Amino acid sequence: MSSPALETLLARLYTDDALRAAFLLDPHAQALQHGLSPQEAEAMAAMDPIGLQMAAASYRAKRAGRAGQTKPAQRWWRRLLQMWR
């Protein structure tokens, strides 16, 4: 089971380029600095850096792809409003 601090750090590593760069330079120290236990810090230090970069790039691409999309409910309301114009 992972701690909230671990989950928060992982989410930030996927989305924050500056934090990810600092983490890749010294993963163990960054993990401890963000409130992880020594055991969690060891596990984070063993993380595959290439895999981390690839995951971050994948999430970035997904967010960029969704940025231009509207939610289905919004599209439905837009069509309804256009009918009344």
C-alpha contacts under 8 A as a table, 3 or more apart, distances in Angstrom:
res1	aa1	res2	aa2	distance
2	S	6	L	6.25
2	S	7	E	6.81
3	S	6	L	5.19
3	S	7	E	6.39
3	S	36	L	7.96
4	P	7	E	5.11
4	P	8	T	6.02
5	A	8	T	5.10
5	A	9	L	6.10
5	A	34	H	7.00
5	A	35	G	6.08
5	A	36	L	6.08
6	L	9	L	5.15
6	L	10	L	6.17
6	L	35	G	7.98
6	L	36	L	6.19
6	L	40	E	7.41
7	E	10	L	5.15
7	E	11	A	6.23
8	T	11	A	5.20
8	T	12	R	6.21
9	L	12	R	5.09
9	L	13	L	6.03
9	L	31	A	7.68
9	L	34	H	6.94
10	L	13	L	5.02
10	L	14	Y	6.35
11	A	14	Y	5.29
11	A	15	T	6.49
12	R	15	T	5.12
12	R	16	D	5.41
12	R	19	L	7.35
12	R	20	R	7.87
13	L	16	D	5.56
13	L	17	D	7.25
13	L	19	L	6.23
13	L	20	R	4.96
13	L	23	F	7.92
13	L	52	L	7.93
13	L	56	A	7.46
14	Y	17	D	7.78
14	Y	20	R	7.38
14	Y	52	L	7.29
14	Y	53	Q	7.88
14	Y	55	A	6.75
14	Y	56	A	4.39
14	Y	59	Y	7.09
15	T	56	A	6.38
15	T	59	Y	7.63
15	T	60	R	7.28
16	D	19	L	5.43
16	D	20	R	6.12
17	D	20	R	5.07
17	D	21	A	6.17
18	A	21	A	5.16
18	A	22	A	6.32
19	L	22	A	5.11
19	L	23	F	5.99
20	R	23	F	4.95
20	R	24	L	6.10
21	A	24	L	5.19
21	A	25	L	6.48
22	A	25	L	5.23
22	A	26	D	6.57
22	A	27	P	7.70
22	A	30	Q	7.31
23	F	26	D	5.30
23	F	27	P	4.53
23	F	28	H	7.90
23	F	29	A	7.95
23	F	30	Q	5.53
23	F	31	A	7.66
24	L	27	P	5.57
24	L	49	P	6.79
26	D	29	A	5.65
26	D	30	Q	6.25
26	D	45	A	7.93
27	P	30	Q	5.19
27	P	31	A	6.01
27	P	41	A	7.57
27	P	44	M	6.62
27	P	45	A	4.89
28	H	31	A	5.19
28	H	32	L	6.32
28	H	41	A	5.20
28	H	42	E	6.28
28	H	44	M	6.82
28	H	45	A	5.07
29	A	32	L	5.21
29	A	33	Q	6.04
29	A	41	A	7.71
30	Q	33	Q	4.92
30	Q	34	H	6.23
31	A	34	H	5.23
31	A	35	G	6.70
31	A	36	L	5.59
31	A	40	E	7.64
31	A	41	A	5.03
31	A	44	M	6.87
31	A	45	A	7.88
32	L	35	G	5.30
32	L	36	L	5.07
32	L	37	S	6.66
32	L	38	P	6.88
32	L	41	A	5.95
33	Q	36	L	7.40
36	L	39	Q	7.91
36	L	40	E	5.69
36	L	41	A	5.87
37	S	40	E	5.10
37	S	41	A	6.05
38	P	41	A	4.97
38	P	42	E	6.20
39	Q	42	E	5.14
39	Q	43	A	6.38
40	E	43	A	5.04
40	E	44	M	6.12
41	A	44	M	5.03
41	A	45	A	6.06
42	E	45	A	5.06
42	E	46	A	6.46
43	A	46	A	5.21
43	A	47	M	6.71
44	M	47	M	5.16
47	M	51	G	7.98
47	M	52	L	7.55
48	D	51	G	5.25
48	D	52	L	6.29
49	P	52	L	5.02
49	P	53	Q	6.28
50	I	53	Q	5.11
50	I	54	M	6.12
51	G	54	M	5.03
51	G	55	A	6.05
52	L	55	A	5.17
52	L	56	A	6.16
53	Q	56	A	5.13
53	Q	57	A	6.17
54	M	57	A	5.10
54	M	58	S	6.13
55	A	58	S	5.02
55	A	59	Y	6.22
56	A	59	Y	5.21
56	A	60	R	6.10
57	A	60	R	5.02
57	A	61	A	6.16
58	S	61	A	5.16
58	S	62	K	6.27
59	Y	62	K	5.04
59	Y	63	R	6.16
60	R	63	R	5.17
60	R	64	A	6.13
61	A	64	A	5.05
61	A	65	G	6.07
62	K	65	G	5.07
62	K	66	R	6.26
63	R	66	R	5.16
63	R	67	A	6.07
64	A	67	A	5.13
64	A	68	G	7.56
65	G	68	G	6.59
65	G	69	Q	7.53
66	R	69	Q	5.17
70	T	74	Q	6.22
70	T	75	R	6.57
71	K	74	Q	5.25
71	K	75	R	6.48
72	P	75	R	5.10
72	P	76	W	6.24
73	A	76	W	5.06
73	A	77	W	6.28
74	Q	77	W	5.16
74	Q	78	R	6.13
75	R	78	R	5.05
75	R	79	R	6.24
76	W	79	R	5.26
76	W	80	L	6.29
77	W	80	L	4.98
77	W	81	L	6.11
78	R	81	L	5.13
78	R	82	Q	6.14
79	R	82	Q	5.08
79	R	83	M	6.37
80	L	83	M	5.22
80	L	84	W	6.80
81	L	84	W	5.30
81	L	85	R	6.63
82	Q	85	R	5.26
